[in-house]
Amino acid sequence: MSPTDSASWQKWRWDPNHDTPRDLTGYGPTPPNPHWPNDAKVAISFVINYEEGGEYSVLNGDSHSETYLTETPGGDARHEARNTNAESIYDYGARAGIWRLLRVFEQARMKGTVYGVGKALEANPEATKRFLAAEWEMGSHGWRWIDYHDMSESDERVEIEKCIDLSIQQAGRAPTGWYVGRLSPRSHALIYQIYKDRGLELLWISDSYADDLPYYQPLPATVAAKYGKDEALLILPYTLDCNDFKYFTNNNWSSPDDLLNYLIGAFDELYAEGRAGEPKMMSIGLHARISGRPGRVGAVRKFVDYVSSKEGVWVATREEIARHWRREHTYQPAS
């Protein structure tokens, strides 16, 4: 499709009433001091992406099998048929990997945030029970681990509602934050509107990789007109560089040492900036079927041990970071 294909282009062109413009300025050379608790030099957010069972599969009503983030990247999808090899790679995360990965954090007495795919959590409620027992935050990762870009608004709305209802059923409350991942142009506006209409608390959104600190994003014009111009989305930027999914990408890491060295390098730089008076936030993205493998989990353990050896580090859930930021840095709408 070319940009001049009028039907397709008109459908997905940028709409200032529903979208927000890019901000290429940000905080500039003098970012705000977040004043992390206990004067921490860096805030660490560990994230486990729990997706197993929510991926593309004809068993889930899809027309093709999953090809993304498996041990055999780059293969072709099977259409109208199962790919049991791909399915079993995902199954490993739910059956074995998640328990091994959680033990690393339980032994270190650390917690983080789960990006939970609704259908995956529905299929394995024991995982949710363990997350909650270990005091991990249950954030939402959408109902399915699929690309939402071309989904209709009505269908996407239904799936957002299902995520909320499942969380209330399993965890006793709606998730206070979302990372959709492969989102649609309207995902954030829909999430915001549904939360407001249901009287629920939405603290953070993490579909951004644009900064090392949280920041506020104004609401689209149509949403602001309905719900008020004095509100905004609090964006807690996520990471695709400090993320174990790079084991399975073209610019891949060939060994766990690659992940470990990169995480330590990123941490050391941010820690030094914090000591110099400019504390930041660091996110680390993990997957049960990836870092939960015996050959890779050691790198996670070594990094956790490294972080534990440092003074002035705040290991927190994304909800804790969001609440702190909202207290210390309230949203100031533009005039």
One Martini backbone bead per residue (centre of mass of N, CA, C, O) as a GRO file, in nm:
protein
  335
    1MET     BB    1   0.095   0.037   0.024
    2SER     BB    2   0.036   0.364  -0.047
    3PRO     BB    3  -0.016   0.694   0.050
    4THR     BB    4  -0.217   0.724  -0.218
    5ASP     BB    5  -0.415   0.527  -0.100
    6SER     BB    6  -0.702   0.657  -0.010
    7ALA     BB    7  -0.858   0.451   0.163
    8SER     BB    8  -0.624   0.370   0.358
    9TRP     BB    9  -0.514   0.652   0.431
   10GLN     BB   10  -0.775   0.777   0.548
   11LYS     BB   11  -0.810   0.572   0.779
   12TRP     BB   12  -0.487   0.626   0.914
   13ARG     BB   13  -0.463   0.905   0.950
   14TRP     BB   14  -0.393   1.177   1.110
   15ASP     BB   15  -0.581   1.287   1.409
   16PRO     BB   16  -0.614   1.562   1.617
   17ASN     BB   17  -0.874   1.454   1.778
   18HIS     BB   18  -0.728   1.152   1.856
   19ASP     BB   19  -0.444   1.261   1.865
   20THR     BB   20  -0.097   1.318   1.933
   21PRO     BB   21   0.172   1.489   1.919
   22ARG     BB   22   0.490   1.526   1.897
   23ASP     BB   23   0.775   1.530   2.136
   24LEU     BB   24   1.109   1.674   2.079
   25THR     BB   25   1.191   1.799   2.374
   26GLY     BB   26   1.096   1.770   2.655
   27TYR     BB   27   1.331   1.830   2.916
   28GLY     BB   28   1.601   1.844   2.818
   29PRO     BB   29   1.900   1.937   2.991
   30THR     BB   30   1.682   1.973   3.257
   31PRO     BB   31   1.574   1.753   3.438
   32PRO     BB   32   1.386   1.644   3.674
   33ASN     BB   33   1.363   1.573   4.003
   34PRO     BB   34   1.205   1.296   4.145
   35HIS     BB   35   1.251   1.221   4.439
   36TRP     BB   36   1.315   0.961   4.547
   37PRO     BB   37   1.304   0.751   4.777
   38ASN     BB   38   1.567   0.797   4.984
   39ASP     BB   39   1.742   0.928   4.760
   40ALA     BB   40   1.751   0.781   4.506
   41LYS     BB   41   1.942   0.721   4.205
   42VAL     BB   42   1.739   0.480   4.120
   43ALA     BB   43   1.472   0.336   3.936
   44ILE     BB   44   1.344   0.002   3.942
   45SER     BB   45   1.178  -0.190   3.670
   46PHE     BB   46   1.039  -0.491   3.676
   47VAL     BB   47   0.932  -0.701   3.394
   48ILE     BB   48   0.666  -0.932   3.323
   49ASN     BB   49   0.575  -1.098   3.034
   50TYR     BB   50   0.246  -1.240   3.016
   51GLU     BB   51   0.153  -1.443   2.709
   52GLU     BB   52   0.080  -1.739   2.748
   53GLY     BB   53  -0.204  -1.807   2.526
   54GLY     BB   54  -0.234  -1.511   2.353
   55GLU     BB   55  -0.144  -1.595   2.091
   56TYR     BB   56  -0.124  -1.694   1.787
   57SER     BB   57  -0.411  -1.910   1.703
   58VAL     BB   58  -0.651  -2.126   1.603
   59LEU     BB   59  -0.750  -2.174   1.901
   60ASN     BB   60  -0.815  -1.842   1.907
   61GLY     BB   61  -0.933  -1.774   1.601
   62ASP     BB   62  -0.709  -1.771   1.405
   63SER     BB   63  -0.548  -1.786   1.076
   64HIS     BB   64  -0.273  -1.815   1.242
   65SER     BB   65   0.040  -1.847   1.353
   66GLU     BB   66   0.309  -1.800   1.542
   67THR     BB   67   0.636  -1.593   1.497
   68TYR     BB   68   0.682  -1.433   1.762
   69LEU     BB   69   0.900  -1.488   1.998
   70THR     BB   70   1.091  -1.738   1.930
   71GLU     BB   71   1.341  -1.981   1.882
   72THR     BB   72   1.236  -1.936   1.558
   73PRO     BB   73   1.300  -1.683   1.392
   74GLY     BB   74   1.137  -1.598   1.074
   75GLY     BB   75   0.910  -1.769   1.024
   76ASP     BB   76   0.637  -1.908   0.893
   77ALA     BB   77   0.315  -1.913   0.886
   78ARG     BB   78   0.032  -2.097   0.962
   79HIS     BB   79  -0.256  -2.161   0.776
   80GLU     BB   80  -0.521  -2.307   0.911
   81ALA     BB   81  -0.301  -2.401   1.137
   82ARG     BB   82  -0.100  -2.560   1.341
   83ASN     BB   83   0.193  -2.482   1.561
   84THR     BB   84   0.330  -2.682   1.795
   85ASN     BB   85   0.605  -2.559   1.834
   86ALA     BB   86   0.519  -2.271   1.907
   87GLU     BB   87   0.329  -2.346   2.135
   88SER     BB   88   0.546  -2.490   2.319
   89ILE     BB   89   0.722  -2.242   2.364
   90TYR     BB   90   0.503  -2.092   2.518
   91ASP     BB   91   0.429  -2.311   2.727
   92TYR     BB   92   0.690  -2.302   2.891
   93GLY     BB   93   0.638  -2.039   3.045
   94ALA     BB   94   0.383  -2.156   3.204
   95ARG     BB   95   0.506  -2.436   3.313
   96ALA     BB   96   0.824  -2.323   3.397
   97GLY     BB   97   0.951  -2.031   3.363
   98ILE     BB   98   0.790  -1.861   3.574
   99TRP     BB   99   0.895  -2.007   3.833
  100ARG     BB  100   1.196  -1.953   3.796
  101LEU     BB  101   1.183  -1.643   3.777
  102LEU     BB  102   1.043  -1.587   4.051
  103ARG     BB  103   1.260  -1.709   4.238
  104VAL     BB  104   1.471  -1.490   4.201
  105PHE     BB  105   1.296  -1.263   4.344
  106GLU     BB  106   1.224  -1.406   4.606
  107GLN     BB  107   1.520  -1.442   4.705
  108ALA     BB  108   1.564  -1.110   4.681
  109ARG     BB  109   1.310  -0.948   4.765
  110MET     BB  110   1.155  -0.882   4.490
  111LYS     BB  111   0.967  -0.660   4.275
  112GLY     BB  112   0.702  -0.595   4.027
  113THR     BB  113   0.567  -0.606   3.695
  114VAL     BB  114   0.285  -0.724   3.524
  115TYR     BB  115   0.228  -0.809   3.189
  116GLY     BB  116  -0.102  -0.907   3.138
  117VAL     BB  117  -0.254  -1.136   2.955
  118GLY     BB  118  -0.568  -1.226   2.977
  119LYS     BB  119  -0.574  -1.515   2.845
  120ALA     BB  120  -0.330  -1.619   3.006
  121LEU     BB  121  -0.449  -1.579   3.296
  122GLU     BB  122  -0.705  -1.748   3.251
  123ALA     BB  123  -0.534  -2.022   3.192
  124ASN     BB  124  -0.342  -1.933   3.470
  125PRO     BB  125  -0.432  -1.866   3.786
  126GLU     BB  126  -0.175  -1.950   3.946
  127ALA     BB  127  -0.002  -1.715   3.857
  128THR     BB  128  -0.159  -1.489   3.990
  129LYS     BB  129  -0.133  -1.591   4.279
  130ARG     BB  130   0.178  -1.565   4.285
  131PHE     BB  131   0.205  -1.270   4.224
  132LEU     BB  132   0.038  -1.170   4.468
  133ALA     BB  133   0.205  -1.311   4.691
  134ALA     BB  134   0.470  -1.138   4.582
  135GLU     BB  135   0.365  -0.835   4.518
  136TRP     BB  136   0.278  -0.798   4.236
  137GLU     BB  137   0.192  -0.615   3.974
  138MET     BB  138  -0.119  -0.593   3.774
  139GLY     BB  139  -0.088  -0.541   3.460
  140SER     BB  140  -0.178  -0.460   3.130
  141HIS     BB  141  -0.156  -0.653   2.790
  142GLY     BB  142  -0.413  -0.729   2.712
  143TRP     BB  143  -0.598  -0.994   2.587
  144ARG     BB  144  -0.383  -1.012   2.356
  145TRP     BB  145  -0.089  -1.124   2.164
  146ILE     BB  146  -0.143  -0.875   1.941
  147ASP     BB  147  -0.240  -0.682   1.669
  148TYR     BB  148  -0.448  -0.378   1.702
  149HIS     BB  149  -0.455  -0.181   1.459
  150ASP     BB  150  -0.714  -0.326   1.282
  151MET     BB  151  -0.911  -0.308   1.494
  152SER     BB  152  -1.199  -0.248   1.602
  153GLU     BB  153  -1.342  -0.049   1.830
  154SER     BB  154  -1.548  -0.249   1.947
  155ASP     BB  155  -1.352  -0.487   1.993
  156GLU     BB  156  -1.149  -0.340   2.172
  157ARG     BB  157  -1.341  -0.264   2.395
  158VAL     BB  158  -1.412  -0.551   2.481
  159GLU     BB  159  -1.118  -0.632   2.562
  160ILE     BB  160  -1.077  -0.424   2.783
  161GLU     BB  161  -1.312  -0.515   2.960
  162LYS     BB  162  -1.203  -0.805   3.005
  163CYS     BB  163  -0.951  -0.725   3.158
  164ILE     BB  164  -1.090  -0.588   3.395
  165ASP     BB  165  -1.275  -0.822   3.487
  166LEU     BB  166  -1.049  -1.027   3.544
  167SER     BB  167  -0.895  -0.862   3.755
  168ILE     BB  168  -1.127  -0.843   3.956
  169GLN     BB  169  -1.152  -1.152   3.990
  170GLN     BB  170  -0.840  -1.216   4.066
  171ALA     BB  171  -0.741  -0.927   4.229
  172GLY     BB  172  -0.993  -0.713   4.309
  173ARG     BB  173  -0.894  -0.526   4.060
  174ALA     BB  174  -0.800  -0.302   3.854
  175PRO     BB  175  -0.579  -0.199   3.654
  176THR     BB  176  -0.350   0.089   3.673
  177GLY     BB  177  -0.204  -0.033   3.409
  178TRP     BB  178  -0.059  -0.005   3.062
  179TYR     BB  179   0.062  -0.248   2.800
  180VAL     BB  180  -0.001  -0.326   2.484
  181GLY     BB  181   0.228  -0.276   2.237
  182ARG     BB  182   0.024  -0.355   1.977
  183LEU     BB  183  -0.131  -0.088   1.897
  184SER     BB  184  -0.369   0.137   1.840
  185PRO     BB  185  -0.467   0.461   1.764
  186ARG     BB  186  -0.704   0.421   2.019
  187SER     BB  187  -0.624   0.280   2.286
  188HIS     BB  188  -0.584   0.508   2.500
  189ALA     BB  189  -0.858   0.644   2.472
  190LEU     BB  190  -1.026   0.397   2.548
  191ILE     BB  191  -0.912   0.339   2.825
  192TYR     BB  192  -0.975   0.609   2.951
  193GLN     BB  193  -1.284   0.610   2.904
  194ILE     BB  194  -1.353   0.348   3.054
  195TYR     BB  195  -1.246   0.434   3.328
  196LYS     BB  196  -1.421   0.683   3.366
  197ASP     BB  197  -1.702   0.544   3.326
  198ARG     BB  198  -1.625   0.327   3.575
  199GLY     BB  199  -1.453   0.463   3.809
  200LEU     BB  200  -1.144   0.426   3.753
  201GLU     BB  201  -0.793   0.376   3.804
  202LEU     BB  202  -0.549   0.557   3.607
  203LEU     BB  203  -0.192   0.588   3.621
  204TRP     BB  204  -0.062   0.422   3.362
  205ILE     BB  205   0.150   0.432   3.065
  206SER     BB  206   0.391   0.224   2.841
  207ASP     BB  207   0.371   0.326   2.525
  208SER     BB  208   0.700   0.400   2.554
  209TYR     BB  209   1.062   0.519   2.457
  210ALA     BB  210   1.126   0.854   2.522
  211ASP     BB  211   1.251   0.803   2.823
  212ASP     BB  212   1.387   0.821   3.176
  213LEU     BB  213   1.106   0.956   3.244
  214PRO     BB  214   0.833   1.059   3.339
  215TYR     BB  215   0.528   1.174   3.162
  216TYR     BB  216   0.304   1.396   3.018
  217GLN     BB  217   0.002   1.338   2.818
  218PRO     BB  218  -0.212   1.469   2.639
  219LEU     BB  219  -0.519   1.469   2.540
  220PRO     BB  220  -0.721   1.429   2.316
  221ALA     BB  221  -0.951   1.647   2.208
  222THR     BB  222  -1.211   1.473   2.241
  223VAL     BB  223  -1.148   1.378   2.530
  224ALA     BB  224  -1.104   1.654   2.669
  225ALA     BB  225  -1.389   1.767   2.606
  226LYS     BB  226  -1.531   1.549   2.796
  227TYR     BB  227  -1.313   1.525   3.066
  228GLY     BB  228  -1.086   1.739   3.050
  229LYS     BB  229  -0.796   1.963   3.050
  230ASP     BB  230  -0.671   1.868   3.350
  231GLU     BB  231  -0.582   1.606   3.200
  232ALA     BB  232  -0.359   1.312   3.183
  233LEU     BB  233  -0.117   1.105   3.078
  234LEU     BB  234   0.093   0.878   3.239
  235ILE     BB  235   0.421   0.817   3.136
  236LEU     BB  236   0.598   0.501   3.147
  237PRO     BB  237   0.864   0.418   3.019
  238TYR     BB  238   0.995   0.176   2.831
  239THR     BB  239   1.169  -0.122   2.687
  240LEU     BB  240   1.394  -0.251   2.404
  241ASP     BB  241   1.690  -0.289   2.527
  242CYS     BB  242   1.613  -0.393   2.827
  243ASN     BB  243   1.543  -0.684   2.661
  244ASP     BB  244   1.500  -1.029   2.605
  245PHE     BB  245   1.391  -1.020   2.303
  246LYS     BB  246   1.688  -0.995   2.171
  247TYR     BB  247   1.733  -1.300   2.131
  248PHE     BB  248   1.490  -1.283   1.879
  249THR     BB  249   1.655  -1.093   1.696
  250ASN     BB  250   1.858  -0.975   1.454
  251ASN     BB  251   2.005  -0.805   1.697
  252ASN     BB  252   2.117  -1.032   1.870
  253TRP     BB  253   2.172  -1.222   2.144
  254SER     BB  254   2.400  -1.499   2.200
  255SER     BB  255   2.410  -1.442   2.517
  256PRO     BB  256   2.367  -1.378   2.851
  257ASP     BB  257   2.605  -1.174   2.862
  258ASP     BB  258   2.474  -0.958   2.692
  259LEU     BB  259   2.252  -0.883   2.885
  260LEU     BB  260   2.418  -0.830   3.139
  261ASN     BB  261   2.610  -0.610   3.026
  262TYR     BB  262   2.389  -0.412   2.944
  263LEU     BB  263   2.252  -0.372   3.217
  264ILE     BB  264   2.502  -0.273   3.367
  265GLY     BB  265   2.565  -0.033   3.183
  266ALA     BB  266   2.298   0.115   3.227
  267PHE     BB  267   2.305   0.133   3.533
  268ASP     BB  268   2.575   0.284   3.573
  269GLU     BB  269   2.491   0.541   3.424
  270LEU     BB  270   2.239   0.610   3.597
  271TYR     BB  271   2.383   0.609   3.870
  272ALA     BB  272   2.575   0.841   3.804
  273GLU     BB  273   2.356   1.051   3.750
  274GLY     BB  274   2.234   1.036   4.033
  275ARG     BB  275   2.494   1.126   4.186
  276ALA     BB  276   2.482   1.409   4.009
  277GLY     BB  277   2.149   1.489   4.035
  278GLU     BB  278   2.004   1.278   3.797
  279PRO     BB  279   1.763   1.093   3.832
  280LYS     BB  280   1.625   0.778   3.724
  281MET     BB  281   1.483   0.528   3.508
  282MET     BB  282   1.460   0.157   3.502
  283SER     BB  283   1.387  -0.087   3.262
  284ILE     BB  284   1.300  -0.449   3.266
  285GLY     BB  285   1.249  -0.697   3.020
  286LEU     BB  286   1.056  -1.002   3.060
  287HIS     BB  287   1.028  -1.365   2.985
  288ALA     BB  288   0.934  -1.680   3.055
  289ARG     BB  289   1.028  -1.822   2.770
  290ILE     BB  290   1.318  -1.692   2.801
  291SER     BB  291   1.439  -1.631   3.103
  292GLY     BB  292   1.318  -1.921   3.207
  293ARG     BB  293   1.561  -2.047   3.109
  294PRO     BB  294   1.839  -2.206   3.222
  295GLY     BB  295   2.050  -2.042   3.027
  296ARG     BB  296   1.925  -1.736   3.130
  297VAL     BB  297   1.856  -1.686   3.439
  298GLY     BB  298   2.142  -1.612   3.546
  299ALA     BB  299   2.148  -1.319   3.442
  300VAL     BB  300   1.926  -1.218   3.625
  301ARG     BB  301   2.053  -1.292   3.895
  302LYS     BB  302   2.313  -1.122   3.861
  303PHE     BB  303   2.166  -0.849   3.839
  304VAL     BB  304   2.017  -0.858   4.105
  305ASP     BB  305   2.276  -0.875   4.274
  306TYR     BB  306   2.398  -0.610   4.178
  307VAL     BB  307   2.173  -0.424   4.277
  308SER     BB  308   2.188  -0.521   4.580
  309SER     BB  309   2.492  -0.391   4.616
  310LYS     BB  310   2.348  -0.115   4.606
  311GLU     BB  311   2.308   0.204   4.690
  312GLY     BB  312   2.026   0.383   4.616
  313VAL     BB  313   1.786   0.170   4.538
  314TRP     BB  314   1.464   0.157   4.369
  315VAL     BB  315   1.248  -0.109   4.390
  316ALA     BB  316   0.957  -0.102   4.177
  317THR     BB  317   0.658  -0.044   4.088
  318ARG     BB  318   0.468   0.127   3.867
  319GLU     BB  319   0.268   0.229   4.070
  320GLU     BB  320   0.470   0.356   4.267
  321ILE     BB  321   0.593   0.552   4.063
  322ALA     BB  322   0.332   0.698   3.983
  323ARG     BB  323   0.250   0.803   4.261
  324HIS     BB  324   0.503   0.964   4.312
  325TRP     BB  325   0.492   1.151   4.065
  326ARG     BB  326   0.211   1.277   4.125
  327ARG     BB  327   0.307   1.411   4.390
  328GLU     BB  328   0.577   1.564   4.283
  329HIS     BB  329   0.436   1.590   3.968
  330THR     BB  330   0.211   1.774   3.864
  331TYR     BB  331  -0.011   1.859   3.640
  332GLN     BB  332   0.049   2.116   3.379
  333PRO     BB  333  -0.142   2.279   3.191
  334ALA     BB  334  -0.170   2.432   2.914
  335SER     BB  335  -0.278   2.751   2.806
   0.00000   0.00000   0.00000
